[in-house]
Amino acid sequence: MKVSSHACKAFFLVSIIFLFLLFSPAFLQAKLFFYAVEGWVFHEETGKPIANALILLTNLEKKNSIKVLTDSKGYFHTLVEPEQIYDINVSHPQFFTQAHAEVNTTLRNKIFQYKFKLKEVLVGKGVRIEGIDFDPNTNIPMQESEVTLEKLHKLMEENPHLVFEIGVHTDSRGNDEYNLALSQGRADEIVFNLLKKGVPKNRLVAKGYGETLLVNHCANGVRCNGNEHELNRRIEFIVKDILSIER
């Protein structure tokens, strides 16, 4: 079959255009620069994989996000754009969120691998908070307490699906009614501080227990040293409820 000169010219032209595109800098850059993020999410205590954990990658410049869920083995994988920086947030309704791992695709061509361990939320279990102290017989937190209060605020901000109780406990020294009122005033002050920082009111409960939930034998009339009494003077947060929120 005879091919016309026009067809040959057209084929030659298309070939030249294809070769130009194939070896153009833009094509080579798209071809050579490949970035992916993969990883696994595990239970912090048991080491078992966590299925259906949400991996949220937020592009810090473009402000758009990529969402991917872990499979039954706790594994996830997604592609990301070159020349960008992403913030990773890992969450699951039954666990505390782990946030702020960073993916930087401005560095080099690679696959980023991560292993995350999430702490399970145990509803009703008190977690002792260290670092919030009050002036004696007052509801006023010491200035040094601001660091811990900000950490507490960050925890609540990163876990919008959780309702927290702030529980304050005293030792048995002093009048029972006075200790109960003092602990309630201090719990109210901590919650007020967190409300000012932006935590929604429906996610906070203030509860003063006074000396009603001692952790040792140091009840009224029992001789104890200062260290033993100090064990009973504590502030705790307790997860009261897990809210259903859009993922």
C-alpha positions in Angstrom: 0.0 0.0 0.0 1.4 3.4 -1.0 1.5 6.0 1.7 1.1 9.6 0.7 3.7 12.2 1.3 1.2 14.2 3.4 0.7 11.2 5.7 4.5 10.7 6.1 4.9 14.4 6.9 2.1 14.2 9.5 3.5 11.1 11.1 7.0 12.7 11.3 5.6 15.8 12.8 3.6 13.9 15.5 6.7 11.9 16.3 8.8 15.1 16.7 6.1 16.5 19.0 5.9 13.3 21.1 9.7 13.2 21.5 9.8 16.8 22.5 7.1 16.3 25.2 8.8 13.1 26.3 12.1 14.7 27.1 10.8 18.1 28.1 11.8 19.4 31.6 8.2 19.4 32.7 7.6 15.8 31.7 10.9 14.7 33.2 10.1 16.4 36.4 6.6 14.8 36.6 8.2 11.5 35.7 11.2 11.6 38.1 9.6 13.1 41.1 7.4 10.6 42.9 6.2 11.0 46.5 4.1 8.7 48.6 3.2 8.4 52.2 2.6 5.0 53.8 2.5 3.6 57.3 0.8 1.6 60.0 -1.3 2.5 63.0 -1.1 0.3 66.2 -2.7 0.2 69.6 -0.1 1.6 72.0 -0.7 -0.9 74.8 -1.4 -4.2 72.9 0.5 -3.5 69.6 -2.5 -4.7 67.6 -3.3 -2.9 64.3 -6.0 -0.4 64.3 -8.4 -0.5 61.3 -10.4 2.5 60.1 -8.1 5.0 61.6 -8.3 8.3 59.7 -5.0 9.7 58.3 -5.5 13.4 57.5 -2.7 15.1 55.5 -3.0 18.8 55.3 -1.1 20.8 52.7 0.3 23.8 54.7 0.6 26.0 51.7 -2.5 25.2 49.7 -4.7 24.4 52.8 -6.3 21.4 51.1 -6.3 17.9 52.6 -6.0 14.2 51.7 -8.0 11.7 53.7 -7.2 7.9 53.8 -8.3 5.1 56.2 -6.2 2.3 57.5 -7.1 -1.3 56.4 -7.6 -4.3 58.6 -3.8 -4.5 59.1 -3.6 -0.9 60.2 -1.9 0.0 56.9 -2.4 3.2 54.8 -0.9 4.5 51.6 -1.4 7.7 49.5 0.4 9.8 46.9 1.3 13.4 47.7 2.5 16.4 45.6 6.1 17.4 45.2 7.5 20.6 46.6 5.0 20.7 49.4 4.9 20.3 53.2 2.1 18.3 54.8 1.0 18.0 58.4 -0.2 14.5 59.4 -3.1 14.0 61.9 -4.0 10.4 63.0 -7.4 9.8 64.7 -9.9 7.2 65.6 -13.1 7.7 67.7 -11.9 5.2 70.4 -8.4 6.6 70.7 -6.6 9.9 71.5 -5.5 11.7 68.4 -1.8 11.8 67.4 -1.0 14.9 65.5 1.7 17.0 63.8 4.1 14.6 62.1 5.4 16.3 59.1 6.0 15.3 55.4 8.3 17.5 53.5 8.4 16.8 49.7 10.7 19.7 49.0 13.7 17.6 49.9 14.0 14.6 47.6 12.3 11.8 45.7 11.2 9.2 48.2 8.4 7.2 50.0 7.8 8.4 53.5 7.1 5.7 56.1 5.6 6.1 59.5 4.4 4.0 62.4 1.9 5.5 64.8 0.8 4.3 68.2 -2.5 5.5 69.5 -3.5 5.5 73.2 -7.0 4.0 73.8 -9.7 6.2 75.4 -10.9 4.6 78.6 -14.2 6.3 79.5 -14.5 7.0 83.3 -10.8 6.4 84.1 -9.0 9.3 85.8 -5.6 10.5 84.4 -3.6 12.5 86.9 -2.5 16.0 85.7 0.9 17.2 86.9 1.9 20.8 86.9 -1.3 22.7 87.9 -0.7 24.2 91.4 -2.7 26.8 93.4 -1.7 29.3 96.0 -2.7 27.9 99.4 -6.4 28.1 100.3 -7.2 29.9 97.0 -8.7 29.1 93.6 -6.0 31.0 91.8 -3.6 28.9 89.7 0.1 29.8 90.1 1.7 31.4 87.0 3.8 28.3 86.3 0.5 26.3 85.8 -0.1 28.1 82.4 2.3 25.6 80.6 0.2 22.6 81.7 -3.1 24.4 81.1 -2.0 25.1 77.5 -1.1 21.4 77.1 -4.5 20.4 78.4 -6.1 22.9 76.0 -4.1 21.4 73.1 -5.2 17.8 74.1 -8.9 18.9 74.0 -8.5 20.8 70.8 -7.0 17.8 69.1 -9.8 15.5 70.4 -13.1 17.3 69.6 -14.9 14.0 69.9 -14.3 13.7 73.7 -16.1 15.2 76.7 -13.8 15.8 79.7 -14.4 16.2 83.4 -11.8 18.1 85.4 -11.8 16.6 88.9 -10.0 18.2 91.8 -9.2 16.3 95.0 -7.9 17.5 98.4 -6.3 15.6 101.3 -8.2 15.0 104.5 -6.7 17.8 106.6 -9.1 20.6 107.4 -12.8 20.7 107.5 -14.7 18.3 105.1 -17.1 21.0 103.8 -14.4 23.5 103.3 -12.3 21.0 101.3 -15.3 20.2 99.1 -15.9 23.8 98.4 -12.2 24.5 97.8 -11.9 21.7 95.3 -15.1 22.7 93.4 -13.8 26.3 93.2 -10.5 25.1 91.8 -12.2 22.8 89.3 -14.4 25.7 88.2 -11.3 27.9 87.7 -9.5 25.4 85.5 -12.6 24.9 83.3 -13.1 28.7 83.1 -9.5 28.9 81.9 -10.1 26.3 79.2 -13.3 27.9 78.1 -11.3 31.2 77.6 -8.9 29.3 75.4 -11.8 28.1 73.2 -12.9 24.7 74.4 -16.7 24.4 73.9 -18.7 24.5 77.1 -20.6 21.3 76.2 -17.3 19.3 76.3 -16.3 20.3 79.9 -17.5 19.4 83.3 -16.0 20.8 86.6 -16.2 18.5 89.6 -14.7 19.1 93.1 -14.4 15.9 95.2 -12.8 17.3 98.3 -11.5 14.4 100.4 -14.2 11.9 99.3 -12.0 9.8 97.0 -8.7 9.4 98.9 -6.2 7.1 97.2 -4.6 5.8 100.5 -5.4 5.3 104.2 -4.9 9.0 105.2 -8.5 9.7 106.3 -9.6 12.0 109.1 -7.8 11.2 112.3 -5.1 9.1 110.7 -1.5 10.2 111.2 0.3 10.6 107.9 3.3 12.3 106.6 3.4 15.1 104.0 4.2 12.8 101.1 1.2 10.5 101.9 -1.1 13.5 102.1 0.3 14.8 98.8 -0.8 11.7 97.0 -4.4 12.6 97.7 -4.1 16.2 96.6 -4.5 15.8 92.8 -6.1 17.0 89.7 -7.4 14.6 87.1 -9.1 14.6 83.7 -11.7 12.0 83.0 -13.2 11.2 79.6 -16.9 11.2 80.3 -18.3 10.6 76.8 -17.3 10.0 73.2 -19.2 12.1 70.8 -20.2 11.1 67.2 -18.6 13.6 64.8 -18.1 13.7 61.0 -14.8 12.3 59.9 
